[in-house]
Every structure is written in structure tokens, then in C-alpha cells.
Amino acid sequence: MVKSSDLMGVVSDKEFNTACQKTRIRDKARQVAYDVLVAGLDIKEVAAKNKMSYQRVKNICVRVFSEVECSDSVEFTVKMPAEIAPYAQQVLNTIKTIYELRNSKKGQD
């Protein structure tokens, strides 16, 4: 879970624009995310200014921020028989989990 204070002003213009290219986001939501993530404005202030709920603004920001965090990730599509797709997904998720656990343990050492 991302804290609100962890979102304010933590993204560069370049990172923001790259993340928005990967995300289908409307102009108003893009401006809201920019105000928080790049300009460093408070979520409450941005929500009030745009007549949106605090949670809506935070969700928009988290969505864009997650794309920034995943900038070194790769997404790919593979065609396969439908009956083996769930197994392939499970294998890939297991590999990802092992990788994340290994990296989190390295940070603890």
C-alpha cells in the first residue's frame, strides 16, 4: 500500500510522460496525477481543486506511479492452447514471486 506522502513530487517529467504513454488516462486525470506526482501538491488540495474525492485522486496517482515503478519490467503476449494458459500463468507468477522474495531477502542482509 502506497502512502499519500510517498506520492508527492516523486516523479520527473520524463518518467511521468513515459508512464502516461503506457496507461490509458484522460486529460483531467493526467493533470491530477501530474499535480501530485510531479508538482508535489497535496492530494487533498488537488481533490478539492478538481471536485474529486481524495480516494479518486489517490487511485489515479497510484495507477500512474505503478507504471513508473514498473519501467524496468517487460510485458509480452504468447499464443498458446487455451487449456494450458492457466498453468503457464501460474508458472510465470511463481517465477516472479521467487524473484521478488530473493531480492527482498538480499535487501535484509
Secondary structure, DSSP 8 states (H G I E B T S, - for coil): ---GGGTTT-S-HHHHHHHHHHS---HHHHHHHHHHHTT---HHHHHHHTT--HHHHHHHHHHHHHHHHTTT---------GGGHHHHHHHHHHHHHHHHHHHHHHHH-
